[in-house]
Amino acid sequence: MLGYTTIDRNKSAVPVKQKPKPRIALLREKAGLTQLELSRLVGVTESTIQNWESGRTGTDHIERIIRFCKALNCQVEELIELVSESPE
């Protein structure tokens, strides 16, 4: 299960909840983007990016998408279909 691991204390497994550590900053820097540039690409504020990178606010929605993909044995690109918005 995502977010859990077990440790062995005196030969009995104990589940321990793990806090996910976002790798957004690492990937953003690798892509050569600033927080502002990434925020504009993603459609959120720069402070949201800062909060996600620091772990101050959760990335629960990202974790849910990962669980969806694992459960359905698919990639994110398969899970979400992009459709054009046409003016009515």
MMTF fields as JSON, N, C-alpha, C and O atoms, coordinates in Angstrom:
{
  "mmtfVersion": "1.0.0",
  "mmtfProducer": "UNKNOWN",
  "numBonds": 351,
  "numAtoms": 352,
  "numGroups": 88,
  "numChains": 1,
  "numModels": 1,
  "chainsPerModel": [1],
  "groupsPerChain": [88],
  "chainIdList": ["A"],
  "bondAtomList": [4, 2, 8, 6, 12, 10, 16, 14, 20, 18, 24, 22, 28, 26, 32, 30, 36, 34, 40, 38, 44, 42, 48, 46, 52, 50, 56, 54, 60, 58, 64, 62, 68, 66, 72, 70, 76, 74, 80, 78, 84, 82, 88, 86, 92, 90, 96, 94, 100, 98, 104, 102, 108, 106, 112, 110, 116, 114, 120, 118, 124, 122, 128, 126, 132, 130, 136, 134, 140, 138, 144, 142, 148, 146, 152, 150, 156, 154, 160, 158, 164, 162, 168, 166, 172, 170, 176, 174, 180, 178, 184, 182, 188, 186, 192, 190, 196, 194, 200, 198, 204, 202, 208, 206, 212, 210, 216, 214, 220, 218, 224, 222, 228, 226, 232, 230, 236, 234, 240, 238, 244, 242, 248, 246, 252, 250, 256, 254, 260, 258, 264, 262, 268, 266, 272, 270, 276, 274, 280, 278, 284, 282, 288, 286, 292, 290, 296, 294, 300, 298, 304, 302, 308, 306, 312, 310, 316, 314, 320, 318, 324, 322, 328, 326, 332, 330, 336, 334, 340, 338, 344, 342, 348, 346],
  "bondOrderList": [1, 1, 1, 1, 1, 1, 1, 1, 1, 1, 1, 1, 1, 1, 1, 1, 1, 1, 1, 1, 1, 1, 1, 1, 1, 1, 1, 1, 1, 1, 1, 1, 1, 1, 1, 1, 1, 1, 1, 1, 1, 1, 1, 1, 1, 1, 1, 1, 1, 1, 1, 1, 1, 1, 1, 1, 1, 1, 1, 1, 1, 1, 1, 1, 1, 1, 1, 1, 1, 1, 1, 1, 1, 1, 1, 1, 1, 1, 1, 1, 1, 1, 1, 1, 1, 1, 1],
  "groupList": [{"groupName": "MET", "atomNameList": ["N", "CA", "C", "O"], "elementList": ["N", "C", "C", "O"], "formalChargeList": [0, 0, 0, 0], "bondAtomList": [1, 0, 2, 1, 3, 2], "bondOrderList": [1, 1, 2], "singleLetterCode": "M", "chemCompType": "L-PEPTIDE LINKING"}, {"groupName": "LEU", "atomNameList": ["N", "CA", "C", "O"], "elementList": ["N", "C", "C", "O"], "formalChargeList": [0, 0, 0, 0], "bondAtomList": [1, 0, 2, 1, 3, 2], "bondOrderList": [1, 1, 2], "singleLetterCode": "L", "chemCompType": "L-PEPTIDE LINKING"}, {"groupName": "GLY", "atomNameList": ["N", "CA", "C", "O"], "elementList": ["N", "C", "C", "O"], "formalChargeList": [0, 0, 0, 0], "bondAtomList": [1, 0, 2, 1, 3, 2], "bondOrderList": [1, 1, 2], "singleLetterCode": "G", "chemCompType": "PEPTIDE LINKING"}, {"groupName": "TYR", "atomNameList": ["N", "CA", "C", "O"], "elementList": ["N", "C", "C", "O"], "formalChargeList": [0, 0, 0, 0], "bondAtomList": [1, 0, 2, 1, 3, 2], "bondOrderList": [1, 1, 2], "singleLetterCode": "Y", "chemCompType": "L-PEPTIDE LINKING"}, {"groupName": "THR", "atomNameList": ["N", "CA", "C", "O"], "elementList": ["N", "C", "C", "O"], "formalChargeList": [0, 0, 0, 0], "bondAtomList": [1, 0, 2, 1, 3, 2], "bondOrderList": [1, 1, 2], "singleLetterCode": "T", "chemCompType": "L-PEPTIDE LINKING"}, {"groupName": "ILE", "atomNameList": ["N", "CA", "C", "O"], "elementList": ["N", "C", "C", "O"], "formalChargeList": [0, 0, 0, 0], "bondAtomList": [1, 0, 2, 1, 3, 2], "bondOrderList": [1, 1, 2], "singleLetterCode": "I", "chemCompType": "L-PEPTIDE LINKING"}, {"groupName": "ASP", "atomNameList": ["N", "CA", "C", "O"], "elementList": ["N", "C", "C", "O"], "formalChargeList": [0, 0, 0, 0], "bondAtomList": [1, 0, 2, 1, 3, 2], "bondOrderList": [1, 1, 2], "singleLetterCode": "D", "chemCompType": "L-PEPTIDE LINKING"}, {"groupName": "ARG", "atomNameList": ["N", "CA", "C", "O"], "elementList": ["N", "C", "C", "O"], "formalChargeList": [0, 0, 0, 0], "bondAtomList": [1, 0, 2, 1, 3, 2], "bondOrderList": [1, 1, 2], "singleLetterCode": "R", "chemCompType": "L-PEPTIDE LINKING"}, {"groupName": "ASN", "atomNameList": ["N", "CA", "C", "O"], "elementList": ["N", "C", "C", "O"], "formalChargeList": [0, 0, 0, 0], "bondAtomList": [1, 0, 2, 1, 3, 2], "bondOrderList": [1, 1, 2], "singleLetterCode": "N", "chemCompType": "L-PEPTIDE LINKING"}, {"groupName": "LYS", "atomNameList": ["N", "CA", "C", "O"], "elementList": ["N", "C", "C", "O"], "formalChargeList": [0, 0, 0, 0], "bondAtomList": [1, 0, 2, 1, 3, 2], "bondOrderList": [1, 1, 2], "singleLetterCode": "K", "chemCompType": "L-PEPTIDE LINKING"}, {"groupName": "SER", "atomNameList": ["N", "CA", "C", "O"], "elementList": ["N", "C", "C", "O"], "formalChargeList": [0, 0, 0, 0], "bondAtomList": [1, 0, 2, 1, 3, 2], "bondOrderList": [1, 1, 2], "singleLetterCode": "S", "chemCompType": "L-PEPTIDE LINKING"}, {"groupName": "ALA", "atomNameList": ["N", "CA", "C", "O"], "elementList": ["N", "C", "C", "O"], "formalChargeList": [0, 0, 0, 0], "bondAtomList": [1, 0, 2, 1, 3, 2], "bondOrderList": [1, 1, 2], "singleLetterCode": "A", "chemCompType": "L-PEPTIDE LINKING"}, {"groupName": "VAL", "atomNameList": ["N", "CA", "C", "O"], "elementList": ["N", "C", "C", "O"], "formalChargeList": [0, 0, 0, 0], "bondAtomList": [1, 0, 2, 1, 3, 2], "bondOrderList": [1, 1, 2], "singleLetterCode": "V", "chemCompType": "L-PEPTIDE LINKING"}, {"groupName": "PRO", "atomNameList": ["N", "CA", "C", "O"], "elementList": ["N", "C", "C", "O"], "formalChargeList": [0, 0, 0, 0], "bondAtomList": [1, 0, 2, 1, 3, 2], "bondOrderList": [1, 1, 2], "singleLetterCode": "P", "chemCompType": "L-PEPTIDE LINKING"}, {"groupName": "GLN", "atomNameList": ["N", "CA", "C", "O"], "elementList": ["N", "C", "C", "O"], "formalChargeList": [0, 0, 0, 0], "bondAtomList": [1, 0, 2, 1, 3, 2], "bondOrderList": [1, 1, 2], "singleLetterCode": "Q", "chemCompType": "L-PEPTIDE LINKING"}, {"groupName": "GLU", "atomNameList": ["N", "CA", "C", "O"], "elementList": ["N", "C", "C", "O"], "formalChargeList": [0, 0, 0, 0], "bondAtomList": [1, 0, 2, 1, 3, 2], "bondOrderList": [1, 1, 2], "singleLetterCode": "E", "chemCompType": "L-PEPTIDE LINKING"}, {"groupName": "TRP", "atomNameList": ["N", "CA", "C", "O"], "elementList": ["N", "C", "C", "O"], "formalChargeList": [0, 0, 0, 0], "bondAtomList": [1, 0, 2, 1, 3, 2], "bondOrderList": [1, 1, 2], "singleLetterCode": "W", "chemCompType": "L-PEPTIDE LINKING"}, {"groupName": "HIS", "atomNameList": ["N", "CA", "C", "O"], "elementList": ["N", "C", "C", "O"], "formalChargeList": [0, 0, 0, 0], "bondAtomList": [1, 0, 2, 1, 3, 2], "bondOrderList": [1, 1, 2], "singleLetterCode": "H", "chemCompType": "L-PEPTIDE LINKING"}, {"groupName": "PHE", "atomNameList": ["N", "CA", "C", "O"], "elementList": ["N", "C", "C", "O"], "formalChargeList": [0, 0, 0, 0], "bondAtomList": [1, 0, 2, 1, 3, 2], "bondOrderList": [1, 1, 2], "singleLetterCode": "F", "chemCompType": "L-PEPTIDE LINKING"}, {"groupName": "CYS", "atomNameList": ["N", "CA", "C", "O"], "elementList": ["N", "C", "C", "O"], "formalChargeList": [0, 0, 0, 0], "bondAtomList": [1, 0, 2, 1, 3, 2], "bondOrderList": [1, 1, 2], "singleLetterCode": "C", "chemCompType": "L-PEPTIDE LINKING"}],
  "groupTypeList": [0, 1, 2, 3, 4, 4, 5, 6, 7, 8, 9, 10, 11, 12, 13, 12, 9, 14, 9, 13, 9, 13, 7, 5, 11, 1, 1, 7, 15, 9, 11, 2, 1, 4, 14, 1, 15, 1, 10, 7, 1, 12, 2, 12, 4, 15, 10, 4, 5, 14, 8, 16, 15, 10, 2, 7, 4, 2, 4, 6, 17, 5, 15, 7, 5, 5, 7, 18, 19, 9, 11, 1, 8, 19, 14, 12, 15, 15, 1, 5, 15, 1, 12, 10, 15, 10, 13, 15],
  "groupIdList": [1, 2, 3, 4, 5, 6, 7, 8, 9, 10, 11, 12, 13, 14, 15, 16, 17, 18, 19, 20, 21, 22, 23, 24, 25, 26, 27, 28, 29, 30, 31, 32, 33, 34, 35, 36, 37, 38, 39, 40, 41, 42, 43, 44, 45, 46, 47, 48, 49, 50, 51, 52, 53, 54, 55, 56, 57, 58, 59, 60, 61, 62, 63, 64, 65, 66, 67, 68, 69, 70, 71, 72, 73, 74, 75, 76, 77, 78, 79, 80, 81, 82, 83, 84, 85, 86, 87, 88],
  "secStructList": [7, 6, 6, 3, 3, 3, 3, 3, 3, 6, 6, 3, 3, 3, 3, 3, 3, 7, 7, 7, 7, 7, 7, 2, 2, 2, 2, 2, 2, 2, 6, 6, 7, 7, 2, 2, 2, 2, 2, 2, 2, 2, 6, 1, 7, 2, 2, 2, 2, 2, 2, 2, 2, 2, 6, 1, 1, 7, 7, 2, 2, 2, 2, 2, 2, 2, 2, 2, 2, 2, 2, 2, 6, 7, 7, 2, 2, 2, 2, 1, 7, 7, 7, 7, 7, 7, 7, 7],
  "xCoordList": [0.849, 0.0, 0.888, 1.898, 0.522, 1.29, 1.278, 0.227, 2.454, 2.54, 2.779, 2.884, 2.868, 3.112, 4.286, 4.525, 5.003, 6.058, 5.98, 5.276, 6.674, 6.674, 8.088, 9.056, 8.186, 9.487, 9.375, 8.289, 10.486, 10.489, 11.024, 12.217, 10.146, 10.552, 10.389, 9.279, 11.504, 11.485, 10.7, 9.894, 10.949, 10.378, 8.873, 8.233, 8.278, 6.864, 6.738, 7.209, 6.095, 5.983, 5.023, 3.927, 5.446, 4.634, 4.494, 5.497, 3.245, 3.097, 3.461, 3.081, 4.194, 4.603, 4.195, 4.584, 3.413, 2.995, 4.177, 4.87, 4.4, 5.475, 4.886, 3.86, 5.534, 5.105, 5.837, 7.067, 5.081, 5.745, 6.535, 6.078, 7.699, 8.532, 8.456, 8.976, 7.81, 7.693, 9.07, 9.968, 9.214, 10.46, 10.251, 10.967, 9.26, 8.912, 10.093, 10.402, 10.755, 11.872, 12.988, 13.534, 13.325, 14.375, 14.033, 14.866, 12.824, 12.4, 12.259, 12.567, 11.788, 11.652, 13.017, 13.201, 13.973, 15.329, 15.965, 16.648, 15.741, 16.267, 15.704, 16.388, 14.447, 13.802, 14.213, 13.852, 14.97, 15.423, 14.337, 14.367, 13.374, 12.253, 12.352, 12.858, 11.863, 11.712, 10.37, 9.535, 10.17, 8.879, 7.76, 6.664, 8.043, 7.036, 6.682, 5.507, 7.691, 7.431, 6.616, 5.677, 6.978, 6.23, 4.8, 3.864, 4.632, 3.281, 2.39, 1.21, 2.952, 2.163, 1.829, 0.736, 2.762, 2.508, 1.449, 0.644, 1.464, 0.552, -0.799, -1.814, -0.812, -2.058, -2.353, -3.512, -1.292, -1.439, -0.57, 0.188, -0.683, 0.142, 1.565, 1.814, 2.477, 3.869, 3.971, 4.777, 3.151, 3.188, 2.713, 3.167, 1.807, 1.386, 2.56, 2.765, 3.329, 4.52, 5.49, 6.037, 5.702, 6.608, 6.139, 6.944, 4.84, 4.286, 4.427, 4.765, 4.175, 4.324, 5.777, 6.064, 6.692, 8.106, 8.622, 9.448, 8.151, 8.625, 7.905, 8.342, 6.806, 6.023, 5.059, 4.426, 4.935, 4.01, 2.563, 1.765, 2.227, 0.879, 0.998, 1.972, -0.006, 0.028, -0.134, -0.638, 0.303, 0.125, -0.784, -0.554, -1.833, -2.753, -3.36, -3.521, -3.692, -4.31, -3.353, -3.789, -2.067, -1.078, -0.994, -0.922, -1.004, -0.958, -2.171, -2.052, -3.34, -4.555, -4.416, -4.809, -3.86, -3.67, -2.722, -2.949, -1.668, -0.733, -1.461, -1.26, -2.317, -3.069, -4.026, -4.175, -4.685, -5.549, -4.754, -5.181, -3.597, -2.781, -2.302, -2.292, -1.905, -1.474, -2.635, -2.477, -3.799, -4.97, -5.429, -5.867, -5.323, -5.785, -4.666, -4.895, -3.451, -2.287, -2.153, -2.102, -2.099, -2.012, -1.092, -0.65, -0.816, -0.027, -0.979, -2.152, -0.48, -1.311, -1.927, -3.096, -1.129, -1.612, -2.809, -3.65, -2.882, -4.014, -5.223, -6.364, -4.976, -6.036, -6.839, -8.056, -6.157, -6.805, -6.784, -5.722, -7.942, -8.068, -8.184, -9.033, -7.338, -7.411, -8.344, -8.179, -9.318, -10.262, -10.221, -10.026, -10.404, -10.38, -11.686, -12.769, -11.533, -12.722, -13.106, -12.349, -14.276, -14.698, -15.744, -16.635, -15.621, -16.61, -17.993, -18.141, -18.985, -20.352, -21.084, -22.246],
  "yCoordList": [-1.18, 0.0, 1.234, 1.274, 2.23, 3.462, 4.176, 4.335, 4.602, 5.354, 4.523, 5.071, 3.216, 2.366, 1.446, 1.027, 1.145, 0.144, -0.613, -0.192, -1.698, -2.424, -2.492, -2.561, -2.472, -2.658, -3.874, -4.227, -4.493, -5.702, -5.378, -5.128, -5.382, -5.171, -6.496, -6.994, -7.044, -8.344, -9.38, -10.132, -9.402, -10.386, -10.277, -11.264, -9.114, -8.933, -7.662, -6.596, -7.793, -6.675, -5.624, -5.945, -4.37, -3.247, -2.271, -1.786, -1.975, -1.011, 0.397, 0.815, 1.117, 2.484, 3.359, 3.104, 4.388, 5.295, 6.151, 6.719, 6.237, 7.06, 8.318, 8.272, 9.439, 10.691, 10.837, 10.812, 10.989, 11.134, 12.429, 13.469, 12.361, 13.546, 13.959, 13.265, 15.082, 15.516, 15.761, 16.308, 15.351, 15.587, 16.674, 16.74, 17.523, 18.57, 19.499, 19.807, 19.946, 20.883, 20.268, 20.915, 19.017, 18.328, 18.245, 18.554, 17.833, 17.689, 19.044, 19.184, 20.039, 21.387, 21.936, 22.466, 21.802, 22.298, 21.539, 22.131, 20.245, 19.424, 19.893, 19.841, 20.351, 20.855, 22.294, 22.834, 22.912, 24.281, 25.33, 26.38, 25.032, 25.958, 26.625, 26.041, 27.848, 28.524, 28.111, 27.517, 28.425, 28.135, 28.89, 28.361, 30.127, 30.925, 30.304, 30.211, 29.882, 29.267, 27.985, 27.746, 27.163, 25.924, 26.222, 25.554, 27.22, 27.559, 27.965, 27.614, 28.701, 29.119, 27.93, 27.865, 26.993, 25.811, 24.902, 24.293, 24.823, 23.934, 24.604, 23.922, 25.931, 26.65, 26.856, 26.887, 26.999, 27.287, 28.494, 28.964, 28.991, 30.136, 29.686, 28.513, 30.628, 30.339, 29.869, 28.994, 30.451, 30.036, 28.591, 27.893, 28.142, 26.742, 25.831, 24.815, 26.19, 25.417, 25.408, 24.363, 26.573, 26.658, 25.747, 25.045, 25.759, 24.921, 23.437, 22.645, 23.052, 21.655, 21.217, 20.136, 22.061, 21.696, 21.551, 20.68, 22.382, 22.344, 21.284, 20.945, 20.77, 19.791, 20.42, 19.717, 21.777, 22.461, 22.082, 21.914, 21.949, 21.502, 20.188, 19.923, 19.388, 18.038, 17.949, 18.855, 16.849, 16.521, 15.293, 14.369, 15.313, 14.179, 13.821, 12.643, 14.824, 14.563, 13.799, 12.949, 14.095, 13.379, 11.929, 11.004, 11.744, 10.39, 9.582, 8.39, 10.22, 9.519, 9.08, 7.969, 9.95, 9.597, 8.41, 7.516, 8.389, 7.256, 5.981, 4.937, 6.058, 4.865, 4.399, 3.197, 5.353, 5.001, 4.225, 3.168, 4.763, 4.142, 2.757, 1.836, 2.604, 1.283, 0.302, -0.843, 0.743, -0.135, -0.549, -1.68, 0.376, 0.11, -0.347, -0.616, -0.433, -0.838, 0.0, -0.53, 1.314, 2.217, 3.391, 3.564, 4.177, 5.395, 6.578, 6.486, 7.674, 8.878, 9.306, 9.685, 9.242, 9.657, 8.834, 9.319, 7.581, 6.726, 7.022, 6.861, 7.449, 7.69, 8.941, 8.974, 9.961, 11.246, 11.579, 11.648, 11.781, 12.124, 13.635, 14.259, 14.213, 15.639, 15.894, 15.317, 16.754, 17.105, 18.606, 19.363, 19.024, 20.471, 21.096, 20.528, 22.273, 23.043, 23.877, 24.751, 23.619, 24.402, 25.425, 25.122, 26.634, 27.664, 27.264, 26.763, 27.5, 27.119, 28.282, 28.152],
  "zCoordList": [0.0, 0.0, 0.0, 0.703, -0.777, -0.876, 0.469, 1.09, 0.91, 2.151, 3.388, 4.486, 3.241, 4.396, 4.127, 2.994, 5.175, 5.124, 6.427, 7.344, 6.526, 7.785, 8.318, 7.561, 9.614, 10.254, 11.159, 11.617, 11.403, 12.213, 13.596, 13.766, 14.574, 15.966, 16.683, 16.868, 17.077, 17.761, 16.96, 17.508, 15.673, 14.75, 14.591, 14.226, 14.85, 14.542, 13.716, 14.112, 12.562, 11.632, 12.172, 12.631, 12.114, 12.575, 11.41, 10.887, 10.992, 9.901, 10.368, 11.462, 9.536, 9.842, 8.67, 7.53, 8.951, 7.888, 7.48, 8.323, 6.173, 5.646, 5.047, 4.368, 5.298, 4.696, 3.363, 3.323, 2.271, 0.98, 0.919, 1.393, 0.343, 0.177, -1.288, -2.161, -1.552, -2.947, -3.571, -2.931, -4.815, -5.545, -6.592, -7.591, -6.346, -7.304, -7.553, -8.704, -6.497, -6.658, -7.49, -8.384, -7.193, -7.936, -9.425, -10.278, -9.726, -11.119, -11.809, -12.993, -11.055, -11.621, -12.006, -13.102, -11.091, -11.367, -12.526, -13.361, -12.573, -13.666, -15.008, -16.03, -14.992, -16.208, -16.52, -17.565, -15.611, -15.829, -15.664, -16.306, -14.792, -14.581, -13.216, -12.258, -13.144, -11.858, -11.259, -11.942, -9.995, -9.377, -10.084, -10.269, -10.475, -11.176, -12.523, -12.878, -13.269, -14.579, -14.425, -15.184, -13.441, -13.221, -12.794, -13.233, -11.942, -11.477, -12.643, -12.682, -13.586, -14.758, -15.656, -16.218, -15.794, -16.613, -15.99, -16.694, -14.655, -13.944, -13.689, -13.542, -13.637, -13.388, -11.914, -11.501, -11.121, -9.697, -9.377, -10.226, -8.157, -7.776, -7.453, -7.174, -7.497, -7.15, -5.7, -5.384, -4.818, -3.41, -3.24, -2.334, -4.101, -4.055, -4.382, -3.718, -5.403, -5.758, -4.578, -4.226, -3.968, -2.812, -1.686, -1.074, -1.412, -0.349, -0.673, 0.207, -1.908, -2.307, -2.179, -1.664, -2.649, -2.609, -1.184, -0.91, -0.29, 1.093, 1.924, 3.024, 1.395, 2.143, 3.123, 3.91, 3.085, 4.003, 3.712, 4.634, 2.446, 2.108, 1.373, 0.668, 1.556, 1.023, -0.481, -1.144, -0.969, -2.378, -2.453, -3.234, -1.608, -1.518, -2.869, -3.188, -3.652, -4.952, -5.873, -6.649, -5.791, -6.592, -6.113, -6.921, -4.809, -4.26, -4.696, -4.982, -4.75, -5.204, -6.656, -7.013, -7.491, -8.894, -9.008, -9.824, -8.205, -8.209, -7.823, -8.444, -6.787, -6.363, -7.452, -7.674, -8.144, -9.272, -10.319, -10.781, -10.685, -11.728, -11.318, -12.134, -10.061, -9.587, -9.602, -10.025, -9.142, -9.086, -10.483, -10.694, -11.428, -12.792, -13.717, -14.896, -13.172, -13.948, -15.227, -16.337, -15.035, -16.181, -15.869, -14.733, -16.869, -16.739, -16.582, -16.942, -16.052, -15.867, -17.197, -17.26, -18.25, -19.565, -20.026, -20.783, -19.565, -19.916, -19.038, -19.471, -17.818, -16.848, -17.177, -16.993, -17.66, -17.889, -19.373, -19.992, -19.921, -21.335, -21.47, -20.833, -22.291, -22.533, -23.698, -24.773, -23.488, -24.55, -24.747, -23.796, -25.966, -26.229, -25.794, -25.933, -25.271, -24.897, -26.088, -26.511, -26.634, -27.789, -27.356, -26.562, -27.886, -27.517, -28.037, -29.152, -27.201, -27.593, -28.164, -28.548]
}
